[in-house]
Amino acid sequence: MSGSPFTQTLQGLDRLQTGIKPFQDDPNTTEDDEAPPHFGQPYAPNDPWREPRRHQAGAGHHSPEDQGPPGDFIIHSVPESNKSRWSHIDDLDSFFKRVYEYHQRHGFYVMICEDVLKLVKFVFVVVIAVVIFECVNYPVLFKNEQPSRPDWHVGDKITPSDIFLRSDQIQLSGLTLLGLLLACVFWLTKVGATAYHFFQYWDIKMFFNEALRVSDDELSSVSWPEVQKRIIKAQSEYLMCIHKDHLTELDIYHRILRFKNYFVAMVNKDLLPVEIQIPFLGAKTVLSQGLKYNLEFLFFKGPWATFNQWHLRDEYKKTSQKKELVDSLQKKIAFVALGNLILMPVILLWQVLNSFFSHAELIKRKPELLSNRTWSLYSRFYLRHFNELDHEFQGRLNRAYKPATKYMDLFSNPLHAVIFGFFRYICGAIMGIILVLICYDEDVMAVEHVLTLLSILTFAVIFSSSFIPDENLVFNPEKSLTAVLAHVHYFPETWKGRAHTHEVMGELGELFPFKAEYLIGELFSPILTPFILFFNLRPKAPQLVDFFRNFTVDVVGVGDVCSFAQMDVRRHGNAEWQTAITEDTPAKTNHYTQAEDGKTEMSLVHFTLTNPDWVPPSESTNFIAALRGHAAKDAEALATVQEEALEENSLYNSLNSMDAAGGLYSSIANEMLGDARHVRMVGPSGSPGAMFLQSTRSPNGDELEGGEQYVEGSLYQTRTGSMLESVHQGLVATTGGTGRSSMMISSHFRPNQSQLLNSRLVGPAASTLMPTPNLGKDLRRLGLEYIEADMSFSALYLHELHHRMAGGGLGSTSQTTTSTIQSNRRNLAEASRYEFQRGNSLNELDEESLPLVDVGDNHHGPLLGSSLPS
């Protein structure tokens, strides 16, 4: 029997390393140190093939088999024919990140070429730095001394051999030798990493070619959602994750974005970034790339990090060890700050040289780029949804760039315009005179420093022009800012109705600074980082320890993730945002546990739209259904409301706001507003829904799949889905299926295509309302970005509902005093009313400020930490 396949399978499984280790408590600890509950029954650590029955993350329903008695287990066995190097992958986090990176970076050869050239680039920077500082004879170069070669005479030209020192003349200083030693160690480390990555990339290439059946030539034409679907399908064939038979979209997102979700949550709860006082500039939010790397090292990637690969270290889950953890974290932060202080000269030199080589030619060619704007690193966490991949988020920022620039240009400083206009006039006049003289006699070019003067004057003219506003610019700040908000989705409530103020412009400028300001901040970050770590971050160690313990959950098949990333509207939803939609709000939170600015609700809607096959938990499904129902009711009301009462309709204001975004967004909004105007002119036809002609077949007679129904030219599914579909559904219901948009579009397309296009423009762009694959291809050829438009409308509508609950509309002229973005949201320490004492005793959290956790009827498991009440 020992040689049977079944026994061999068990022996093989017994040697596997499990991805999620169970929480094991110290048997000598007290009751206060009781291990936090997980998503199911605990299992023996020495029995990795014994799989516990747990709820699967991201699923709103479970089969009866998933709710077996304690001790029930599953043996995962893979047929010999299906076993491969992709079966039972130990580190799925790194694997899925490489898969995503492979797709976004366009394949194996591009990645390898890029990595090799990065090594060459580093060598070039080091060599050119040594040459500049140690190998150039500057007295000869500037003609302060004569060349040392005997055949040189006065009047002879200086050759390169005269400028560079001979090898016997070069004497490297001790600081240069130390820098070279550090550079060599760093470069050899990168060479080893590149060689290791070569084999990793090749493995991912084989995974794409064999498991996902995506060839190298097809990679650029296959979208990430399609790759993700194939990964989920490959799980059933290769069993990459041993802990569950089926992967969900949320599982993949959790593994790729595990640590980024923590950063987004810490920014949302005001733990990050830090704010420092700068002389003459006041309080400034600081979050540079260098500081971010240090935070990643402290929390996630360093040898003493709070995370050990995919799970939070056990000691962070015990309340009794809090004092030791806080002291330890403060020491680690101080140690990292000291390391940054010691390496500051080397890092600063690298920053200066790398920035100079990267931007020198570009700035010379286009000096106005310094006056262009860019999204700050802080904005890239503040504006990001939970579970939003890099390409999804970057697409939103790219769409918001032009309207944000247009809005910021409206607030040009008149004093700056006058001063720089004067400089542009003077510099332009001098430059023109020199150019005329050169045209008259080219010998003028031989005059010393003429070319230098021309270069400086050209730069000054272009740079000064960037501060002079466009004389044809129309001052319409409300519309311009609304176009920005339609893409960024998050903004303080004090911005509404106050787009014309400099306070709002300044707060957006903190998220969207000048390129020159951003580059200067990055250049000086090596100087500021050690002081920020020691004086600003180290005192926050108690809140950081609390944060990781209280907002971490263990997900089967995934490991420990940020609980906010579960997008659970019951545990982390904001009741103020949900009450505007339904009185029966699922949120059971307070200021400590809720996500600010509606981020949980907004992230849930975004993820549902982006991943149409994902089935949310029941509370999330009910919230989305309530939101769609509210939109449909507003649509029905919009079609019958009197003209003078339109401003009171949240949907009307949201569609007007969406119209400001232009392009497809404006087209969709205008079509729906046109439908509403049409209904008010001709009157409603029958009761809502009375004229629905429902069928399970499309106009051309094809059977519809997945529960879809054809309703008067609108193709939609019966499950929860698109917000715009709900609006259109309400309008069509009121008109008895005679909406104006259907007739308008059908006049430009043949019947079948017009009905499909209409269903996309005003229909299935969300979770389970995505069109059939052929329809999706047709729409991509038409260049429609309907999912993004649907999300923009959803964000505007949510903000409108929330603001109306607070007593104003999106277009109202509220006179609320503005403040910085940080002060608009309650600080995490203030919300929890927790103050850490360095004595022997710990202050307890006030009972009213504790997270309200209901462990019954849950799908994702309770929050970690025995300090939280059950």
N, C-alpha and C positions, 0 to 999 in steps of 0.2 A: 504493500500500500504506500510505502514511503516514496516510491517512484512514480506514483500516479500523477496525472496532470493537475488534479485538484490540490494535492499536497504540495506540488511544486509551486502552484499559484499562491497558496497560503504562505509558503516560505519566502517567495518573492515579495509578496505584499508586506510581510513582516519586516523586511529590510528597508521599506520605503520611509523617507522622511516626510512627516506630515507638514502641511503648510501652515496650519493653525494649531498651536499648542494650547491645551486646556489650562485654565487658571488653576494653579495648585497652591493652596494656602498652607502656611506654616502650621503644623499640628500643635505647636506650643503657643500660638497666638490666642488672644481673647476673642470674645464674641464680636467686638468692634471691628476685628480684622477679617470678618467673614467674606469669603470670595464673592465678587459681584456675580449675579446670575447671567447666564448666557442664553442663547437662543433655543436651547433644548436640554436634554439630560446630559450630565457629564459622562465622560468615557475614560477608560483607563489609559494612562499615558504610555504604558508599555504594550498596548494592544492597538496599533495604528490601523489594522484592517477592520476593526470593529467600528462601523460608522454610526453615529447617533442619528436619531430621527429629529431633525430640526426644521423649523420653517425656513423656507428659502427667501432670501432678500429680494425685494422687488416684486414678489408675487402677492396678489391680493386674495388668492384662494388656494386651498390645498386639498389634495385628494385625501380620502379617509385613510389610505395607507400611510400617509405622512404623519398621522397622529396615533401611532402605535403606542403600546405601553412602555414604561421605562425598561431599559434593558434590551429592547428590540434593536436589531442591527442589520446592516446590509453588508454583504461581501461584494466588493467591486472586482470583477475579473474581466480581463480583456482577452479575447481569442488570440491565439498565437499569430493568426494571419493579420491581425490588426495592430499588433505590437510594433512600435517604432520608437525612434528617439523623441517623438512628441507625445508619447504616452506617459502619464504620471509625471509631469514636469514639476520639479521641486520649487523653482522660483518663477511663478506665473506673473508676478509683478514685472520683473525685468523682461520676461518673454513678451508680454503684451505691449510693454513700452517699446521694445525693439520692433515689434510688428507695426505699431503705429508710426514709429520713426521711419521705418523702411518705406512705408507708403507715402508719408509726407515728404521725404527727402528723395523720392523718385528712383529708388532701387539701389542695387548693390554697387554698381560701378560708380555712380555719382557719389555715394557715401564714402567709398574707399578713396576716390580721387580727392574729395573734400578733406578727409582726415589727413591724407599724406601732405597735401598742400598746406594744411595748418602747421604741420611739423616744419616744413620748409620756411613758412612765414615766420615762425618763432626763431629759427636759426638766422634768418635774414635780419630780424630786429636786433638780436643780440650782437651779431657781427657788425652791423652798421653803427650800433651804439658804441662798441669798443673802438671802432675806427674813428668816429667823431671825437671821442674824448681822449684817445691815447695815441692815435696814429697820424694826426694832421699837424703840419707845421704852420700854425696860424700866423706867426710873424711874417713868414714868406708869403703866405696867401694874401695877407692884407698889405704887402709891400713895405712892411716896417723893417725888414731885413732883406739882404740879398741872398740868393741861392748859394749854396756852398760848393757847387760844382765849379771846377777851375775854368771851363770854357765859356762860362756865362759872362756877358758884357752888358753894360748899361744900355737899355733900349731893347734888349732881347725879350722875347715873350717867356712867361713862366710856364713850364710844362708840368703835367701831373706828377712826374718823378721828383720835381722840386717841392711839391706841396706835401707829399706823403713821406713820412720818416722811413729810413732804412731799418731793416730788422735789428741791426746792432744798436740803433738809436732808441728803440722802443723800450720803455721801462714801465711795466704795468704796476699801478699802485695796489696797495693791499685791499682797498675797497673794491677795485675792479676785479682782482683775483677772487675775492669772496663772492661777488656777483656772478662771475663766470662759473664758479663751483656750484652755486645754487641753480643757475640756469642749466648746467649740464645734468644735474640730478633730476631737475624737473623734466627736461627734454627726454632723458632716458626713460623716465616713468611714463611719459606720454607715448614713447615708441613702444614700450611693452603693452600699454593699454590699446594702442592702435593694432598691434599684432593680434592681441586677444579679440578685439572687436572684429577683425577680419574673419575669424572663424565663426563668431556669432552672426555676423551679417550673412555669411555663406549659408549658415543653418536656416536663417530666416528666408533667404532666397529659395532654398529647397522647400521650405514650408509653404511659401506662396506658390511655387511651381507644382508641387506634388499634392499637398493637403488641400490648399484652397483652389488649385487649378487656375492660377493666374500667372501667365507667362510674363517675361520681362517686357515684351512689346505691348502687352495689354494693361500694364500697371497704371500708366498715365490716364487711361480711359475708364478705369474702375474706381468708383467713388468709395469713400470710407464706409458709408452705410452698407454698401454691397459687400465689402470686405468683412465687416462685422457680422453680417448674416452668414457668410461662409465659415467664419470662425465658430459661430454657435452650432452650425451644422457639423463641423469637424469634431466638436466635442463628443457627439454621440458615436463617432467612428473611432476616434483615438483616445478618448477619455483623458484629455490633458489635465483636467482637475479631478482628483480622486475623490473629493468630498461630496460631489453632487453629479448626477447624471446629465443635467441640462444647465447650460449657462444662460444668463439673461444679459440684456444690454447693460443693465446697471452693474452687474458683476464686472464686466470688462471696463466700464468707466471707473469703477471704484479702484481697480488695480492700476490703471494708468494714472489716475488723478488722486491717489490716496493722500499724498502729502500736500498737493496744491489745494485740495479741499480744506485742509487744516489752515493753510495760510489765508484762504478766503474767509473762513470762519473767524480767525483771529482779527483780521481787519474789520470784519463786520461787527465784532464785539469790542472794538477799540483797544484790544491788547497790542496791536500793531497798526500803523507804524508809530514811531516815536516823534514827538514834537519838541523842537529845541528853539531857544531864543537866540537870534542872530542880531548883532549890533546893527542899528540903522534899518534893519529889515523886519524886525519883530519876530513873531512865532512862525516857524516854517516846519512843515511836515517833511521828514527825511526818510527815504527808503531807496537806497541805491543798490546797484547790482552787487557791490562788495558786501554791503550789510546783509543782503539776501543770502549770499553764499555762506556767510557766517551763521546766520539763523538756521539754514539747512544743515550745516555741520553740527550745530548744537542740538537740534531737535530730531533730526532724521538720519543723518549719514555718518556722523562721527562715531568714534569708538565708545564714547560715553553718552550717546544720544538717548533720548527718551524712548525711541523705537529701536527694536531689534528686527530688522527687515520688515515684516508685515504685521508685527504685533507689538503692542505697548508693553514695556517691561513690567513684570509682575509687581514690583515695589510701588509703581505709580498707581496701582489699583487699591492700595491699602491706605486708609485714612490714618492709621496709627503711625505710619512712617512719614507723615507729611513734613514734620519739622526737619528730619534728616534729609529728605529729598530737597527741601528748599535750601538748606545750607549747602548741600552738594551742588545744586544747580547754580547757586550764586558763586561758588568757587570755580565751577567750570566756565561760567561767563567771564569771571575775572581773569582766568587763565587764558582764554581765547582773546580777550581784550589786550592782555600783555603781549601775546604773540603778534597781534596786529600792530602794536606799538613798536615792537622790535623790528618787524619786517616793513614798517612804513616806508623807509627810503627806497627800498627795492620795488615795492608795489607802486609807489608814486611815480618812480622813474618809468616803470613799465606802462602805467596809465598814460603818462604824457607822451611817450614815444609812440605807443600804439594808436592813440587818438590823433596824433599829428600825422602819422603815415596814412591813417584811414581817411582823414578829412581834408588834408592839405590841398591836394589837387582839386577836390570837389569844391572847396571853398574858393579857391583861386578862379575856378571856371564859373561858379555860380555863388557869389558872395551873399545873395539874398536868401540862401538856404538857412543862414544863421537866424534870420528873422521868421522863418517858418516855425510851425509848432509841431509838437509830438506828444503822444500820450505818455505820461509819467508811469513809472513802475508802480506807484501807489494806486493810480487809476486802474491799472491792469489787475489789481486784486479787488478794489472797491467796486468796480463795475462788472465783475465776472460773476456768472451764475455758479452755483454748485453743480458739479458734473458737467462742465462745459469744456470741451476739448480745445486745444490751442487754435486749430484752423477755424473752428466755429466762432470763437471769441475774436480772433483777429479779423474775421470777416465783418463782424459788427463794428469794430473800431474803424476799419477801413471805410465802411459806409457812412460813419459819423464824422469822418475827418473833414470833408468839404463843408458841410453845414456848420461844424464847430469853428472852422477857420473863418467862415463868413460871419458868424456871430461875433467872434472876438475882434474882427476887423472893424465892426461897427463902433467900437469903443477906443478908437485911436485918440491919443492924447493931443489936444490942439496945440499945447506948448511944444511938444516934440515935433509936431508937423511943421511949425514955424521955424524952429531951430534947424532941423535937418533939411528943410527946404532951402534955407539960407546956405548951409554947407554944400548942398547939391549944386546950387547956382554957382558958388565960387569955384568948386572943384571942376565942374563942367566947363566953366569959362577958361580956366587955365589949361585943361586938357585939350580943349578945342584949339587954343592958340598954338600949342605945341604940335598938334597934328597938322595944322595949316603950314607951319614952318617946315615940318618934315616933308610935306608934299611939295613945297617950293624948292627945298634943297635937302637932299638926303644926307648931306654931311652933318646935319643937326644930330643925327643918330649917334655920331661919334663923340658928342659931348658927354662928359662923365655924368653918370647917374640919371640920364634921360629915360632909359627904359624902366629903371626903378621908380622914377617919379610918375611915369605913365601908368604903371601897374598900381601904385598906391592911389592915384586919382581915380582910376577905373573902379577899384574896389570901393572907394569912398562914395562915388556917385551911385553905384548899385545899392550899397548898404543904406545910404541915406534915403533912397527912393522907397525902401521897404517901410519906412515910418510915415510916409505920406499917404493918406487914405485915397481910395479911388473916388474921383469926383462924381462918378455915375452910380455910386453905391446908395441904395435906398435904405433908410433907417427904419427897419421893421423888426425890432429885437424879439417880440413875442413869437412871431412866425419862425424866425431863424432858430431861436432856442428850442422851440417845439420840434423842429426838424432834427435837432441833436438828440432830444429826449426820446424820439421815436426809435432811435438806434441804440442808445446806451442803456435805456430801460430804468436806470436808477438815478434818482436826484432827490435832494432834500425838499420837503414840503414848502419851505420858505421861498423856493425859487418861483413858485406858481404866482403869476400875476405881477412879478417883480423883475422880469427879464430886462427892463430898461435901466436897472440900477447897477452901479459899479460894484456893489457888494456881491451880487450874483456873478457878474463877470469875473471878479477876483477869485471866487470859489471855483468856478469852472477853470480859470487859469491855473489853479493848483493842480487840477487833473490834466490840464492841457497846456503845459508851459512852452516857452520859446525853445527852439532847438539849442540855441546858444546857452540858455539857462540850464537846460538838461545836461549838456556836455560839461559845463563848469561844475555842476553838482557831482558828476561822475569823476571828474579830475580830482576834486578835493575830498572825495569819499574816503581814500586811504587815511587822510588826516583826521576826519571826523569819526570814522567807524570805531576805533578803540575807545574813544570817550563816550560815544553813544552806548556802546555795549556796557561799559562800566557804570556810568552815572544814570543812564535812562532805562536800560533793559534789566540790569541786575536787581533793582528794587522791585521789579514786577515778577520776580520768581515765585512768590506765593500764588498770584493769580494764574501764572502759567501752569503750575502744578495742579491747581484746582481745575483748570480748563481741560487738561489732558485726561484727568480722572473722570470728570463729570460728563464730558462730551465725547466719549469713545464707546463704541459698541462693537461686539464681536459678531461678525456675519459669517454664517457657514459657507465654506468654500472660498472665502475672501480674506478673513482675518479681521483685525481691528481697524475700523474706519471711523472717521469723524461722524458723529451722530447727525450733525446738520446735513451731511451729504446724503442721508437717507430720504431727505425731503419729506419728512413726516409732518404733515400739517397739524397733527394732534399734539406732538411733543415739542415741535419747534416752530409751529405756525404763530402768526401774530393775530390775536383775537380782533384787534382793531381793523385789520385788513379783511378778516373773514366775516365779521358782523355786517359789513356793508353788502355782502353777497347773500348770506343766509343767517337767520336768527339762531338756527341750531348749529352754531359754530363748533367744529371738532377740536379746536385748540384748547389744550389743558396746560397752559404755560403762564409764566410771569415774565418780568423784565429780565430775569437771569437766564431763563431757558429759551426764550423766543429769539428768533433771528430778526434783526432790525431791517427797516426799509422794505418789508415785504419780501425778503430774499427767498424764504422758503417757498412761498406761494409762486413767486416769479420763476424760480428755478424749476419747480414742479411743472408749470405750464410749458416752459422751454424744453425740458427733457421729454415731455409727452409729445410735443410737436416734432422734435428732432428724431425720436425713436418711436415710430407709429406702432410697432409690434409689441412694445413693452406694456405689460398689464400692471397698473399701479395697485397698491393696497386699497382696501375698501374705503378708508377715510379719504384718501387722495382721489379715488374715483368719484366719491360723492361730492367732494369739493369742486372738481372739474365740471361735473354734471350741473351743480348748482350755479357755477359761473356761466356756463353755456345757457342754462335756463333763464338766468337773469338778463343775459344779452338778448335772448329771443323775446322776452317780455318788453324790454326797452325798444326793440325793433318794432314790435306790434304797436307800442304806444307812440313811437316816432311817426308811424304812418298815419296816425289819427289825431295827434296833438295839434293844438292851435299854434299859429305862427309865433305869437307873442310868448308862448310857453316853451319854445324850443330850447332855450338856454338852460332850462331846468332838466333836460334829458341828458343823462350821462353819455349815452351812446352818440347823440348828436355832437356833443363836444369832443368826444374821442375821435369820431370820423373827421371832424374839422381839423383836429390836431394831426391826424394821419395824412390829411391832404397837404399839410405843410411840408411833409417829407419829400414830395415830388415823385416823379417816375411812376412805377407800377403802384406804389403806395397811393399816390394821388388818384390814379385811375380807378382803383378799387373803391376808394372813399367816395369819389364823385359818382360812380355807378350806383352805390347804395343810397347816397343822398338823393340822387335822381329818382330812384325807385320810390323813396319816401315822398318826394315832391309830387310824383306822378299819382300816388295813392291819395294824397290830400286834395289833388285836383279832381280826380274822378270818383273818389270815395271808395271805401272798402267793399269787397264783394263777398258777402256771406260771412259766416263765423270763421274764426281762425282754423285753418286746416280742413275746412269743409270741402274745398275743391282739390285736395291732394289726389293726384292720380298715381297711386303706388303700384309698382310692378317689379317683378324679379327679373325682368328682361330690359335691356337697353333698347333704344330706338331702332337699332339695326337687327334686333332679334336675338342678340347674344345673351346667354344666361350670365347674370351677375354673380360674383362669388363673395364669400365672407360676410353674408348678411346684408349686402348692399341693396339699396332700393332706388329705383328711378322715380323722381318726383318732379314732374313738370320741368324737365330739362336740367335738374340738379341731381347729380350722382353723389349719394352719401351713404354711410353705413350707420347702423342703428346704435353702435356703441359710442361712448364719449369721444369727442374729437374737436374739430376746429371751432374757434370762436367766430370767425367770419361766416362759417357755415351756419351757425346758430342765428346770426343776424339776418342772413339772407333767408333762412328758413322762416323767421318771423315775418319778414317783409312779404315773402311769397304767400304765407298763410293768410295775411291780411288782404292781399289782392286776389285771393282765390287762384293763385298760380299764374297771374298775368303780369309779373314783374317786368319793368321797362328794360332792365339790363339784358334779359334774355333776348328780347326782340332786337335790341341794338346790336348785340354781338352776332346774332344769327345773320344779320345783313352783311357781315363781312366774311363769313366762313360757310362752308357747306354744312348742311343740317347736322350730320353726326359730329363733325369736328366742333361746331359751335356749341353743341350741348356739352361736349366734353370740356371745352375751354371754359364755358360758363361755370361748370361744376368746380373747376380748379380756381377760377377767379373768386368765386364766392362760396367755395365749398371745401372739399376734403383736403385740408392742409395740416392736419393734426394727427394726434396719437393713433387713432384707428380709422381715420378717414383719408388715408393716403390713396392716391389713384392707383389703378392697375399699372403694372410695369410699362405696358405700351403707352399708356396715357402719360406716365412720367417722362418717357423719352420724348414724346411729342412736345411736352411743355418745356423741357430743357432746350429743345431746338428753338423754341420761341423766346428763350432767354428770360423766363419768368422766375422770380425768386419768391414764390408764394409763401413758403414756410416762414421766411424772415418777415414778410409783410404781416402774416398772421400773428407772429410773436410781437411785432411792434404794436399792432392794434391791441393785443391782449394786455401788454404793459401799460399802454395809455389808458385803456379802459379800467384796469385795476387801480391805477393812480387816481383816475377821476372818481371812482366809487369811494376810495379811501378818503379823498379830499372832501367829498360831499358829506361824508360822515363827520368830518372835522368842521363843517360849516362853510364851505366855499367850493367853487368850481375851478376847473383847469384854467379857464379864462378870466377868473375873477381877479380883482385888484386888491388882494389882501395886503394890509399894511403891517403884517407881522414883522417884527424886528429880525433881521437876518443874523446869522452867526456862522461860524465855520462848520464844515461838514461833521467834524468830530463832536461838536457840542450839540448837534441836533439829535444825537443818539446817546442814550445813557451809558456811562462808563461801566465796564463789567464789575469793577470793584464797588462802585456806587450802587449798581443794581442788586448785587448780592449783599451789600452792607457788611462786607467782610474786611476786617483789618487783622493783619498777621502780627503777632507779638513775638519778639525774639526770646521771651522768657521760657519757662518750663511748661507753661500751660498754653493751650490754644483757645482762641475765641471760637465759639460756635456760630454757625450761620443762623441768622434770625429765622425762625420757623416760617414766617410768611414769605420770606425771600427764596426759600428752597424750591427747586424744580418740582412740579407736581407730576409724578410719574405713576401712571396706572398700568400695572403689570398684567392686568387681565385683558384678554381679547386683543393682544398685540401681535404684530407681524414682524417686528424687527428687534425685539428684545429690549430690556430696560437699559437706561444709562448706567455706565459703570460708576462705582463708588458707593461704599456703604454709608456715606453721609447722606445719600439721597433716600427719602422715605419711600417705602413700598406700599 
